[in-house]
C-alpha cells in the first residue's frame, strides 16, 4: 500500500435508533404503513371502540345524574321604572361621593363586582353554614337521618382516603363548616359572561332538582343580604362619626359642611333599607330542566367510543413498530 494512504477500516453497519417510525418498504411511506397496519388490525380497533362504549355505559349507570339550575343576574339599575335609584350621594359642589366609597377611580370596586366575588364564598358561606337545612342538602351523603348526626361518607374511595390520612396522623372532616360549604359551592357553581356584557349566567348542579333551584336562590339572597348589611354598617358608622364631630365643631362653615355630609349619609342609609335588590338584579330567576342534564349520554358515549378507538389504534401502531424493529435487528449481520 502506498505511503500516506490510510487503509479503510472494516466497520459493521450501525443499527438505527429505536423509534416508532415504520421503515420504508418498497417506497411505502410512514403514513401508508400506518394505514396498512390499521387495516390489518381492524379487530383490535373494533375491540377498542366497543370497550370504550362499554366503559361509558357502565360509568353512566354508576354516576348519579344531576340537574343544573341556572339564573341570569346583572348590576342593580340606578335609573328606570324598575330601578332602585342612586344610593351614593350625587355631587352638589363638593366631592361628597368620595365619602360613601373612598379611593381613586382605578381602585373603586362596584357592588356588583363584590357580589360576584363573594357569591357562595367567604362570609357568605359562613352565613349559609348557619342553616342546617342547607348543610344537609349540600352534604347529603354525610348526614345520617336516622341517627340525626353527621358521619363519614360510606364507600370504597372515602374509606381509602381516611386510611391514607390515618397513615400520616390526620383525620377526615365529619361535620361541615363554612370552609367546607365554600369548597363545595366552588366545585358546583359556574359563572359565565353573557355576550360580553355586564350580565352573568350562574349555574349550580345538584342531584335533586328542587334543591338545586332552591339553593341557587338562597345563595343569591345570602350574598345580597351580606352586602346590604355591610353597606348599612358603613353608613351607620359614618353617620355616628359625623354627629360626633358636629357636637365638637363651632365654626359655622365647618358645621354646614358636616350637616351636608350628614344629610347625604342619611339618604344613603334610607336607600339601603329599601326592599329591593341591593347589588344584583335578578334578570332570570333560578330554574332547571325537568330531566337531569349531567352527564349527557349523547356526548359521553360517542366521545368514549372515539377515545377507545384512538387508544386501540395507538397501541396497534406501537406494537407493529416494535415488531418491525425487532425483526430488522435480528436480520442484521
Secondary structure, 3 states (H helix, E strand, C coil): CCCCCCCCCCCCCCCCCCCCCCCCECCECHHHHHHHHHHHCHHHHHHHHHHHHHHHHHHHHHCCCEEEEEEEEEECCCCCCCCCCCCCCCCCCCCCHHHHCCCCHHHCCCHHHHHHHHCCCCHHHHHHHCCHHHHHHHCHHHEECCCCEECCCCCHHHHHHHHHHHHCCCCCCCCCCHHHHHHHHHHHEEEEECCCCCCEEEEEEECCHHHHHHHHHHHHHHHHHHHHHHHHHHHHHHHHHHHHHHHHCCCHHHHHHHHHHHHHHHHHHHHHCCCCCCCEEEEEEEECCCCCCECCHHHHHHHHHHHHHHHHHHHHHHHHHHHHHHHHHHHCC
